[in-house]
Amino acid sequence: LQLQASGGGLVQAGGSLRLSCQASGFAFDRHAIGWFRQAPGKRREGLLCVTSSGVSSYYADSVKGRFSISKNNTGNTVQLQMNSLKPEDTATYYCAADLNLGREWCQKITRQTMAHYWGQGTLVTVSS
C-alpha cells in the first residue's frame, strides 16, 4: 500500500510545477485524493481535493485559479498542476487518500487533518 508523491523542485516565482501522486495497493477509485502542504514552522493545510470518481474538485482560496487537480483512475494517479507560483507556496507537499465515495471529505479539505493514507512529501521551493 503506497502513495508516492513526486515532481517537487526549485522554481522561480511566476513559474510552474506539476506534482504527481502515484497510488498502489488499494482501491484507488473508491478514494478521494487531497493535496496538503506544510511550510516550516506552520501547520499542515489542505489545498485541493478531487472526489473518488474524479468528477468534482475543491480548492482552498489561496490556490484557486492557480492550482488544479486531476485524477486518473485507470493509471492510479493524481496530478497537481501549480501555476503562477509564489515564494509563499514554498512547502513540503503531501498527497493523501480517504475512502469516500461522496463529497464530504473533499468539501472540508481546508480543515481536514485525517485521511486513511498519507504519502511521503515532496519539497517545492519557490525563489523570489
Disulfide bonds with the S-S distance in Angstrom:
Cys21-Cys95 2.15
Cys49-Cys106 1.99
